[in-house]
């Protein structure tokens, strides 16, 4: 059995990484391949940090499973 490939999309802030990731994942799913997105942004893990983080909305996620978004509460 061949292990699934991992693709890392990296780049500067506001360069379109999230939309590219969704587009690539969507194409993989269309071709019958599994695809999920794992967030590595340090601010997207926090619930309620929607303003100023460019967190993709549910509609922008286009039905692709995303991990590590909104998993922690912001505490002082």
N, CA, C and O atoms as a GROMACS GRO file, in nm:
protein
  304
    1UNK      N    1   0.084  -0.118   0.000
    1UNK     CA    2   0.000   0.000   0.000
    1UNK      C    3   0.088   0.124   0.000
    1UNK      O    4   0.185   0.133   0.076
    2UNK      N    5   0.054   0.219  -0.084
    2UNK     CA    6   0.131   0.343  -0.093
    2UNK      C    7   0.074   0.444   0.005
    2UNK      O    8  -0.047   0.467   0.008
    3UNK      N    9   0.161   0.505   0.084
    3UNK     CA   10   0.118   0.607   0.180
    3UNK      C   11   0.074   0.732   0.104
    3UNK      O   12   0.132   0.766   0.001
    4UNK      N   13  -0.028   0.802   0.155
    4UNK     CA   14  -0.072   0.924   0.088
    4UNK      C   15   0.036   1.032   0.096
    4UNK      O   16   0.111   1.040   0.194
    5UNK      N   17   0.043   1.112  -0.007
    5UNK     CA   18   0.141   1.219  -0.012
    5UNK      C   19   0.096   1.335   0.075
    5UNK      O   20  -0.023   1.356   0.098
    6UNK      N   21   0.193   1.410   0.123
    6UNK     CA   22   0.166   1.531   0.199
    6UNK      C   23   0.219   1.648   0.119
    6UNK      O   24   0.334   1.647   0.074
    7UNK      N   25   0.136   1.748   0.100
    7UNK     CA   26   0.173   1.867   0.027
    7UNK      C   27   0.171   1.984   0.123
    7UNK      O   28   0.071   2.005   0.190
    8UNK      N   29   0.278   2.059   0.131
    8UNK     CA   30   0.284   2.179   0.215
    8UNK      C   31   0.281   2.302   0.127
    8UNK      O   32   0.361   2.316   0.034
    9UNK      N   33   0.187   2.391   0.156
    9UNK     CA   34   0.178   2.518   0.085
    9UNK      C   35   0.222   2.626   0.182
    9UNK      O   36   0.159   2.648   0.285
   10UNK      N   37   0.331   2.691   0.148
   10UNK     CA   38   0.388   2.792   0.237
   10UNK      C   39   0.407   2.923   0.161
   10UNK      O   40   0.414   2.924   0.038
   11UNK      N   41   0.415   3.031   0.235
   11UNK     CA   42   0.436   3.160   0.173
   11UNK      C   43   0.406   3.272   0.271
   11UNK      O   44   0.363   3.247   0.383
   12UNK      N   45   0.428   3.394   0.228
   12UNK     CA   46   0.405   3.508   0.317
   12UNK      C   47   0.256   3.532   0.344
   12UNK      O   48   0.169   3.482   0.272
   13UNK      N   49   0.229   3.608   0.448
   13UNK     CA   50   0.094   3.645   0.484
   13UNK      C   51   0.023   3.710   0.366
   13UNK      O   52   0.082   3.788   0.292
   14UNK      N   53  -0.104   3.675   0.349
   14UNK     CA   54  -0.192   3.733   0.246
   14UNK      C   55  -0.145   3.703   0.104
   14UNK      O   56  -0.168   3.782   0.012
   15UNK      N   57  -0.080   3.587   0.085
   15UNK     CA   58  -0.033   3.551  -0.049
   15UNK      C   59  -0.128   3.454  -0.119
   15UNK      O   60  -0.102   3.414  -0.233
   16UNK      N   61  -0.238   3.414  -0.053
   16UNK     CA   62  -0.335   3.326  -0.116
   16UNK      C   63  -0.318   3.179  -0.085
   16UNK      O   64  -0.370   3.094  -0.158
   17UNK      N   65  -0.246   3.146   0.022
   17UNK     CA   66  -0.222   3.006   0.057
   17UNK      C   67  -0.352   2.929   0.084
   17UNK      O   68  -0.369   2.816   0.038
   18UNK      N   69  -0.442   2.990   0.160
   18UNK     CA   70  -0.566   2.920   0.196
   18UNK      C   71  -0.651   2.890   0.073
   18UNK      O   72  -0.700   2.778   0.059
   19UNK      N   73  -0.669   2.986  -0.014
   19UNK     CA   74  -0.750   2.961  -0.133
   19UNK      C   75  -0.683   2.860  -0.225
   19UNK      O   76  -0.751   2.779  -0.288
   20UNK      N   77  -0.551   2.864  -0.234
   20UNK     CA   78  -0.479   2.764  -0.314
   20UNK      C   79  -0.496   2.625  -0.254
   20UNK      O   80  -0.518   2.528  -0.326
   21UNK      N   81  -0.487   2.615  -0.122
   21UNK     CA   82  -0.503   2.485  -0.055
   21UNK      C   83  -0.641   2.427  -0.081
   21UNK      O   84  -0.654   2.307  -0.108
   22UNK      N   85  -0.743   2.511  -0.072
   22UNK     CA   86  -0.880   2.464  -0.098
   22UNK      C   87  -0.894   2.420  -0.244
   22UNK      O   88  -0.956   2.318  -0.273
   23UNK      N   89  -0.836   2.497  -0.335
   23UNK     CA   90  -0.844   2.462  -0.478
   23UNK      C   91  -0.774   2.329  -0.506
   23UNK      O   92  -0.828   2.244  -0.578
   24UNK      N   93  -0.655   2.310  -0.451
   24UNK     CA   94  -0.581   2.186  -0.472
   24UNK      C   95  -0.657   2.068  -0.411
   24UNK      O   96  -0.671   1.964  -0.474
   25UNK      N   97  -0.705   2.086  -0.288
   25UNK     CA   98  -0.780   1.978  -0.221
   25UNK      C   99  -0.906   1.944  -0.300
   25UNK      O  100  -0.940   1.827  -0.315
   26UNK      N  101  -0.974   2.046  -0.350
   26UNK     CA  102  -1.094   2.023  -0.430
   26UNK      C  103  -1.065   1.942  -0.554
   26UNK      O  104  -1.142   1.852  -0.589
   27UNK      N  105  -0.956   1.973  -0.621
   27UNK     CA  106  -0.919   1.897  -0.742
   27UNK      C  107  -0.886   1.752  -0.708
   27UNK      O  108  -0.922   1.661  -0.781
   28UNK      N  109  -0.817   1.732  -0.595
   28UNK     CA  110  -0.785   1.595  -0.554
   28UNK      C  111  -0.912   1.516  -0.526
   28UNK      O  112  -0.926   1.402  -0.569
   29UNK      N  113  -1.006   1.578  -0.453
   29UNK     CA  114  -1.132   1.512  -0.421
   29UNK      C  115  -1.209   1.480  -0.549
   29UNK      O  116  -1.266   1.371  -0.560
   30UNK      N  117  -1.211   1.572  -0.645
   30UNK     CA  118  -1.278   1.547  -0.774
   30UNK      C  119  -1.222   1.424  -0.844
   30UNK      O  120  -1.293   1.354  -0.915
   31UNK      N  121  -1.094   1.399  -0.822
   31UNK     CA  122  -1.028   1.285  -0.886
   31UNK      C  123  -1.032   1.159  -0.800
   31UNK      O  124  -0.967   1.059  -0.830
   32UNK      N  125  -1.110   1.164  -0.691
   32UNK     CA  126  -1.126   1.047  -0.607
   32UNK      C  127  -1.015   1.026  -0.506
   32UNK      O  128  -1.004   0.918  -0.447
   33UNK      N  129  -0.931   1.127  -0.486
   33UNK     CA  130  -0.821   1.116  -0.389
   33UNK      C  131  -0.863   1.180  -0.257
   33UNK      O  132  -0.940   1.276  -0.259
   34UNK      N  133  -0.817   1.130  -0.145
   34UNK     CA  134  -0.850   1.193  -0.017
   34UNK      C  135  -0.773   1.324  -0.002
   34UNK      O  136  -0.658   1.335  -0.046
   35UNK      N  137  -0.836   1.423   0.059
   35UNK     CA  138  -0.769   1.551   0.080
   35UNK      C  139  -0.830   1.622   0.200
   35UNK      O  140  -0.952   1.637   0.209
   36UNK      N  141  -0.745   1.664   0.290
   36UNK     CA  142  -0.785   1.744   0.406
   36UNK      C  143  -0.680   1.851   0.425
   36UNK      O  144  -0.567   1.837   0.379
   37UNK      N  145  -0.717   1.959   0.492
   37UNK     CA  146  -0.625   2.071   0.514
   37UNK      C  147  -0.594   2.081   0.662
   37UNK      O  148  -0.685   2.082   0.746
   38UNK      N  149  -0.466   2.089   0.696
   38UNK     CA  150  -0.422   2.106   0.833
   38UNK      C  151  -0.364   2.247   0.846
   38UNK      O  152  -0.266   2.281   0.780
   39UNK      N  153  -0.427   2.327   0.930
   39UNK     CA  154  -0.384   2.465   0.951
   39UNK      C  155  -0.256   2.470   1.034
   39UNK      O  156  -0.242   2.395   1.131
   40UNK      N  157  -0.165   2.557   0.998
   40UNK     CA  158  -0.042   2.577   1.076
   40UNK      C  159  -0.025   2.722   1.117
   40UNK      O  160   0.084   2.763   1.158
   41UNK      N  161  -0.132   2.802   1.107
   41UNK     CA  162  -0.127   2.942   1.146
   41UNK      C  163  -0.148   2.953   1.297
   41UNK      O  164  -0.242   2.895   1.351
   42UNK      N  165  -0.061   3.026   1.364
   42UNK     CA  166  -0.064   3.032   1.510
   42UNK      C  167  -0.188   3.101   1.565
   42UNK      O  168  -0.221   3.080   1.682
   43UNK      N  169  -0.258   3.182   1.488
   43UNK     CA  170  -0.376   3.252   1.538
   43UNK      C  171  -0.508   3.183   1.504
   43UNK      O  172  -0.607   3.203   1.573
   44UNK      N  173  -0.510   3.102   1.400
   44UNK     CA  174  -0.636   3.040   1.359
   44UNK      C  175  -0.682   2.931   1.455
   44UNK      O  176  -0.797   2.889   1.450
   45UNK      N  177  -0.593   2.886   1.542
   45UNK     CA  178  -0.633   2.784   1.639
   45UNK      C  179  -0.730   2.839   1.744
   45UNK      O  180  -0.800   2.763   1.809
   46UNK      N  181  -0.733   2.972   1.761
   46UNK     CA  182  -0.814   3.033   1.866
   46UNK      C  183  -0.955   3.066   1.820
   46UNK      O  184  -0.974   3.128   1.715
   47UNK      N  185  -1.054   3.025   1.899
   47UNK     CA  186  -1.194   3.062   1.874
   47UNK      C  187  -1.209   3.211   1.897
   47UNK      O  188  -1.152   3.267   1.991
   48UNK      N  189  -1.286   3.276   1.812
   48UNK     CA  190  -1.314   3.417   1.829
   48UNK      C  191  -1.211   3.511   1.771
   48UNK      O  192  -1.228   3.633   1.778
   49UNK      N  193  -1.105   3.460   1.714
   49UNK     CA  194  -1.000   3.544   1.656
   49UNK      C  195  -1.024   3.556   1.505
   49UNK      O  196  -0.933   3.533   1.425
   50UNK      N  197  -1.145   3.593   1.467
   50UNK     CA  198  -1.181   3.598   1.326
   50UNK      C  199  -1.135   3.727   1.258
   50UNK      O  200  -1.098   3.725   1.140
   51UNK      N  201  -1.137   3.838   1.330
   51UNK     CA  202  -1.097   3.966   1.272
   51UNK      C  203  -0.945   3.978   1.278
   51UNK      O  204  -0.885   3.956   1.383
   52UNK      N  205  -0.884   4.012   1.168
   52UNK     CA  206  -0.739   4.031   1.164
   52UNK      C  207  -0.659   3.905   1.138
   52UNK      O  208  -0.536   3.912   1.128
   53UNK      N  209  -0.725   3.790   1.126
   53UNK     CA  210  -0.650   3.666   1.102
   53UNK      C  211  -0.674   3.609   0.964
   53UNK      O  212  -0.604   3.515   0.924
   54UNK      N  213  -0.768   3.662   0.891
   54UNK     CA  214  -0.804   3.611   0.757
   54UNK      C  215  -0.845   3.464   0.763
   54UNK      O  216  -0.816   3.387   0.672
   55UNK      N  217  -0.912   3.426   0.873
   55UNK     CA  218  -0.960   3.289   0.888
   55UNK      C  219  -1.061   3.260   0.779
   55UNK      O  220  -1.156   3.336   0.761
   56UNK      N  221  -1.043   3.150   0.705
   56UNK     CA  222  -1.140   3.119   0.599
   56UNK      C  223  -1.277   3.088   0.659
   56UNK      O  224  -1.288   3.015   0.757
   57UNK      N  225  -1.380   3.144   0.598
   57UNK     CA  226  -1.516   3.119   0.644
   57UNK      C  227  -1.556   2.977   0.605
   57UNK      O  228  -1.491   2.915   0.521
   58UNK      N  229  -1.662   2.926   0.666
   58UNK     CA  230  -1.709   2.793   0.625
   58UNK      C  231  -1.734   2.782   0.474
   58UNK      O  232  -1.704   2.679   0.414
   59UNK      N  233  -1.789   2.886   0.413
   59UNK     CA  234  -1.812   2.877   0.269
   59UNK      C  235  -1.681   2.880   0.190
   59UNK      O  236  -1.671   2.815   0.086
   60UNK      N  237  -1.582   2.952   0.239
   60UNK     CA  238  -1.451   2.955   0.172
   60UNK      C  239  -1.378   2.822   0.186
   60UNK      O  240  -1.290   2.790   0.106
   61UNK      N  241  -1.414   2.744   0.287
   61UNK     CA  242  -1.352   2.612   0.306
   61UNK      C  243  -1.407   2.510   0.206
   61UNK      O  244  -1.352   2.401   0.191
   62UNK      N  245  -1.514   2.544   0.139
   62UNK     CA  246  -1.570   2.467   0.027
   62UNK      C  247  -1.595   2.320   0.057
   62UNK      O  248  -1.581   2.235  -0.030
   63UNK      N  249  -1.631   2.290   0.181
   63UNK     CA  250  -1.660   2.151   0.215
   63UNK      C  251  -1.539   2.063   0.237
   63UNK      O  252  -1.553   1.944   0.263
   64UNK      N  253  -1.421   2.120   0.226
   64UNK     CA  254  -1.298   2.044   0.251
   64UNK      C  255  -1.275   2.040   0.402
   64UNK      O  256  -1.286   2.143   0.469
   65UNK      N  257  -1.244   1.924   0.456
   65UNK     CA  258  -1.218   1.911   0.599
   65UNK      C  259  -1.093   1.991   0.635
   65UNK      O  260  -0.988   1.975   0.574
   66UNK      N  261  -1.107   2.078   0.737
   66UNK     CA  262  -0.996   2.158   0.788
   66UNK      C  263  -0.969   2.117   0.933
   66UNK      O  264  -1.062   2.090   1.009
   67UNK      N  265  -0.843   2.111   0.970
   67UNK     CA  266  -0.804   2.076   1.106
   67UNK      C  267  -0.731   2.194   1.171
   67UNK      O  268  -0.669   2.275   1.102
   68UNK      N  269  -0.740   2.203   1.302
   68UNK     CA  270  -0.671   2.302   1.385
   68UNK      C  271  -0.720   2.445   1.362
   68UNK      O  272  -0.641   2.540   1.369
   69UNK      N  273  -0.848   2.460   1.335
   69UNK     CA  274  -0.910   2.593   1.330
   69UNK      C  275  -1.016   2.597   1.440
   69UNK      O  276  -1.099   2.507   1.450
   70UNK      N  277  -1.010   2.703   1.522
   70UNK     CA  278  -1.108   2.722   1.631
   70UNK      C  279  -1.106   2.607   1.732
   70UNK      O  280  -1.211   2.557   1.770
   71UNK      N  281  -0.989   2.565   1.775
   71UNK     CA  282  -0.981   2.453   1.869
   71UNK      C  283  -0.948   2.496   2.012
   71UNK      O  284  -0.960   2.414   2.104
   72UNK      N  285  -0.909   2.622   2.034
   72UNK     CA  286  -0.872   2.668   2.168
   72UNK      C  287  -0.943   2.798   2.200
   72UNK      O  288  -0.968   2.880   2.111
   73UNK      N  289  -0.975   2.817   2.328
   73UNK     CA  290  -1.030   2.944   2.373
   73UNK      C  291  -0.916   3.041   2.403
   73UNK      O  292  -0.809   3.000   2.447
   74UNK      N  293  -0.942   3.170   2.378
   74UNK     CA  294  -0.845   3.273   2.412
   74UNK      C  295  -0.863   3.304   2.561
   74UNK      O  296  -0.972   3.339   2.605
   75UNK      N  297  -0.757   3.290   2.638
   75UNK     CA  298  -0.763   3.320   2.782
   75UNK      C  299  -0.649   3.414   2.818
   75UNK      O  300  -0.544   3.416   2.754
   76UNK      N  301  -0.674   3.492   2.921
   76UNK     CA  302  -0.572   3.590   2.964
   76UNK      C  303  -0.472   3.526   3.058
   76UNK      O  304  -0.380   3.593   3.104
   0.00000   0.00000   0.00000
